[in-house]
Amino acid sequence: MERVTLVGMLKLELPGRDVLLCDGGMVPYGGQLFQSSDDVFGTVGAFEALTEGVGDELPAGTITFLPRDTAAAVELSQPGYQNSRIRLWIGEVDEASGRLVGEPDLLADWQTDKTVLKRGAGTRSLDMVCVTRSQRLLARNEGNSLSSTAHQRVFAGERGFDNAVGMEVEVAWGVVSPPRGVQRA
C-alpha cells in the first residue's frame, strides 16, 4: 500500500536568488530542491490562514519567518525585495521515494508587501505581509489631466506643458468632452 504525506512548499523569488522552503525534509520540484531551512532566512514559523477578498478587498495573508539572526531579518526586509513574487503549494509526497505524487496544488501566487520584525524574550520572528499580484488592477487611477505631471507620466521627459499656465479651457484626456454652449431639447 502506498503511503503519502502532505507537504507545504514556498518559493520566494528575490532579485538575485530564490528562497525554496518546505515544511519538512527535502522535496525536489521543478528542477529545484525545496528544503526545511534556508541558510540565510531560516525557516517558516507559520502561515496565516488564506483569506478571500470581499468587494474591493483582495486576498491576502501573512507568512512568519524565523530568521537566524537580526541581520537576516534586515536583509529580508530591504526595499528591493518588496513586490517580489511568492508562491505557495500543497502537494503529496510518496513516503518511500520522497518524491511528489503528481503536481502540487498552487494555493497562492502573491507578491510581498511589507515586513514586521517582532522581538520578544529570546524570540525573533519576521511577519511578511503578502497580497495578490493582481492588486495593481485595483490601483486608483483618476485619469490624466491636462497638466505637466500627467503629460510626463505618459511621455517621460517631454516638458511641453511646463509653461502652459493660465489656460481657460480644461480638456480631460481619455473621456468625451462635455458639450459647449447652450443645449436645447
C-alpha positions, 0 to 999 in steps of 0.5 A, a space after each residue: 500500500 502506498 503511503 503519502 504525506 502532505 507537504 507545504 512548499 514556498 518559493 520566494 523569488 528575490 532579485 538575485 536568488 530564490 528562497 525554496 522552503 518546505 515544511 519538512 525534509 527535502 522535496 525536489 520540484 521543478 528542477 529545484 530542491 525545496 528544503 526545511 531551512 534556508 541558510 540565510 532566512 531560516 525557516 517558516 514559523 507559520 502561515 496565516 490562514 488564506 483569506 478571500 477578498 470581499 468587494 474591493 478587498 483582495 486576498 491576502 495573508 501573512 507568512 512568519 519567518 524565523 530568521 537566524 539572526 537580526 541581520 537576516 531579518 534586515 536583509 529580508 526586509 530591504 526595499 528591493 525585495 518588496 513586490 517580489 513574487 511568492 508562491 505557495 503549494 500543497 502537494 503529496 509526497 510518496 513516503 518511500 521515494 520522497 518524491 511528489 505524487 503528481 503536481 502540487 496544488 498552487 494555493 497562492 501566487 502573491 507578491 510581498 508587501 511589507 515586513 514586521 520584525 517582532 522581538 520578544 524574550 529570546 524570540 525573533 520572528 519576521 511577519 511578511 505581509 503578502 497580497 495578490 499580484 493582481 492588486 495593481 488592477 485595483 490601483 486608483 487611477 483618476 485619469 490624466 489631466 491636462 497638466 505637466 505631471 500627467 503629460 510626463 507620466 505618459 511621455 517621460 521627459 517631454 516638458 511641453 506643458 511646463 509653461 502652459 499656465 493660465 489656460 481657460 479651457 480644461 480638456 480631460 484626456 481619455 473621456 468625451 468632452 462635455 458639450 459647449 454652449 447652450 443645449 436645447 431639447 
